[in-house]
Amino acid sequence: MSPPSNSTELRPIREIADGLGIPEQHLVPYGYDRAKVRLEALDSGRQPGKLVLVTAITPTPAGEGKTVTSIGLSQGLAHIGERVCLALREPSLGPVFGMKGGATGGGGSRVEPRHDINLHFNGDFHAISSANNLLAAILDNHMQQGNALGIDPRRVEWRRVLDLNDRSLRRVLIGLGGPTEGMPRETGFDITPASEIMAILCLAQDYEDLRRRLGRILVAFTYDRQPVTADDLKAVGALMAVLRDALLPNLVQTCEGVPAFIHGGPFANIAHGCNSILATKMGLAWGDWLVTEAGFGADLGCEKFLDIKCRVGGLDPAAIVIVATVKALKMHGGVKVKDLGSPNAGAVERGLDNLRRHVENVRQFGRDPVVAINRFEADSDEELETIRKACEEMGVASALSEVFAKGGEGGAELARKVVEQAAKATEPYQPMYPLDAPIEEKVEAIAKKIYRADSVAWTAEAAKDLRIFRKKIGCDDLPVCMAKTQKSISDNPKLLGAPEGFEVTVRRLVLSAGAGFVVPLLGEMVRMPGLPKTPQSENVDLVDGEIIGVAD
């Protein structure tokens, strides 16, 4: 079998699996350079490797290179002779055609085949969207065909999803046109990475766990306020069939041949922001190190990784890396985004409070982070030295990361610092709150300890949501998955740096009973993004059979 034209330097996926020791019978090849891996491969007979989490400071709109750093760190570990795997989320078409353009790294630190990973990768997102919308169709059909369960159309919780940024679908009317066209009601669309089925797929640990979680999905309430689940609608078997292959982790490789498990893709501002537990455990089973990342800053993906994913999966990170950049620190130091390319060591100094805050937050979980200073071509030596000195003053290790320009060689220094720091992690990490605490106390713990809010306000609607969920279903034993802006540590996107003395507002509450967490919606957070004025889609094209404008 010949490699595709954009993958001429890639090794056959069977060689990548063989290098790890994964038996061929556990592979489900999807062509020359990718495969799904059967869940039987989770039992490698080896001692699990060490887990490394990559997070970041509060990012600029373009991001701080967390994915490229994760890829480069894995290659850096391989460069210094370590046996390593990588585990990342699958990109969503929303950001691909919206702001970022792709999420497969860049330069000398990429996962391949990058265009296929960025577009329709192995059909996982399509399966998740289809399963979500199948459940919505079954629900609407039940109400149309006699409504034996007595579902109140005004109290339907389940929405449809689409993996594109489309603000026009946030609120829609369906069932118009007469008695044969369905029951008219107001609903809306979320983006697929915000779907509860996405979260379920990423937290499920086998097919039976997937089945249990799908059955618990809360879809609606009856006229007498009783909950209706996917189990009640007899929908779970069909959902399992649609998701059969999507549950299997995907194996690809970096541009330097490091094995990479790419699976699942929840956003960290409106979901829990981590790749699947199955992909993470698969990498830990076959590598001595597993590098993964969690979305946006340490106030979002990192907190959810530690308070949700690690608890569910029984995981414990040996090391945590915080990615910092000169441009993001200049933004937090008062420089406008359009001017971030100009040298300004003073602005970097002023913006360091944001880095300090994220370092403090990681330390609250019982880990001293390593700061990866992700170097860009426009960064001056003075600006980089300002960050390095600040890390020294904080007592945290730091390393200049040049993985975009130099690949694994440019990540070797960071890799050595991570290995040194991981050796010091002799005690388990500490979650932010006990699971048996009331929901209000969990929200307050995150708001006050991570965001540094003075207080938490609940709208009347949010308080009502909590009363209903608590009385009808029970939710106080669940973790919370805060949905808030990624642009600030607070719930106000205009508060840059390290804000203090503010109030966090819980606007509404969503119960993801299948995923197993409660979602407080903070501020004006929406679960269906919109496209920017000039979307990245304008740069995407097919030229001579090759895709351009998605990834470098």
Steps between C-alpha positions, in 0.01 A plus 500: 500500500649838399488804729279794401673793331507721813644222718811392307723514810261308725557144604225240451272500802574132560865595558400767753286249689770234478754743645280532807436126518127516416404168334373530144169334586414800717522741204211605276690668212341804336758511224877536479560747782220463758308236690257454780615286791275241660436534871669165567830687451445684829647191670867516402635306796737792569519746786313816391717791397519846654236757408600854397235772458560810287295809583552873447460854621190695396534504119484753223229436237745293293609280793845457653617183328384247757449232237828567322675494839336168590611350169848652531535381861414143397761524225744655748454205735563263210807707407654440844430128477167460679219268387211742455147529362286805433124538558310797354145605420357489150451845342151642454396646167379807691848641573644346182274719285463773761798650679793259534502306175623170644610322816775261397804703603732655246855536373716217635239386753195364318274199512434336167312463271415853611241589234302184561518547878368855463218393264259210573769291676384135491139616531495531880344846515241399241407195710465716811285756316287223350447329835407829663253589226359148485406535866338837422303343213386209719387748766300714256352191337387369840310823565351487150392138528276532806749613767448197726754633751318832534802711401444873541624665176576814700746304715709319242868514603657330196622714209637413160867553408708593197880512475516848353485852640147615411349762728173501302417156643530591868122542526262341248135398467428146381185304416336778301261423214206315651410183694703260284822703527569449870432686822594868474748606766801721555842334510847562363837363397826467691837434338595131502795542742249633757275196463452276800560201274846641424566521874361150552725357228803665659422377851371148422749223582345211305184414306297416809597829663399677178163322509436599864592864436286526188203354689527767772478794257229741615296594193186663643250528785139384498198720572526398865874588507637144492829447312508314168823330394636343182431164664134596539485571126658160420765683299820363652544196275485713187744752647742219586487378141577847362789549746652151473810598303518855634584368848828349376806730531674606179873436453709727278852645534687827532720623218793342689325166543381526861180294544198727552152403619251761373153452643206715610481877492300685766566874536636613838293819528161329450592136578778318686767556236698173510558214258347162583594299807535198270763672282688621807499155657600341169807723485583435864469126439763494226730794577721590793370856456167634376476868409153651474344846507188668636332795331563872562657620827561322829176657633300294247636181344758429768249535785251275320770248412590469867154529656306298241709285265763385749233414756293300252799322348710451812781706345776696673730737309868473583571842348307804377636741239373858466554653155579871509574734213641848469201617299240379752686664789518824302124480447449460875742789545268734309617467137230476234486177301594677176821631661623177660775457238692805624769448771387620843677344799318739733162364390628145549597594855157651565327190364688254718226504762296276271780243488546524876130437554502186288813373677324555834191318372697193391680496834165482678458153347831385650729538198778746424465573128767532236461816289555450127592834344370449147729705281374695198723657235413856605589445869799699623767355729410762762133395500589131530745570781230693687286186508790275596596723795139513620487119502822490698352740755187283528716193560370311195702334226481652154627413156515681170287300258597521134298203383334681210835585341706199611259217581614249760847655525334829592301322774790308656568758772132507596492118498792481743335747736177299490683176581672671794174647629308174464753326725397738781128408481495249784150578632165482314363825362228672705158579342354845558190381691353183654241324284252475788481880541180676383506646149506855638817426698673346198420803285620731777823304544592544133380861483692609808809280489563489123336818365557704822141628510375660818153349470265291286153620396227266376225632276145393584505272193822327608374452853179348362700267274696376799187441709340293223813293429563443868141397576413298190830334412771567756823671405699594809740206458609624156793725408434835333608597149511880491404659168660843477706726279852392413607863460534569873560309821172661612159468333544843340700486173614860546689430825851408388805423711423366848172665606375499858202638693230406251177300520436188292143455376345158436242576233355151443580142592511200264502142628706260289383190684650261245839666495482523878541871571306822555567796268466849652469756219689813603450846353386507138650168400332336197533142380485579127778738388474733203743569216725808516465785252771346282483125557790267431276324246585777252858367488411133447505346153579188300787564257628222274350244732664646813319680783642842585419753772418252779844421642852603405 
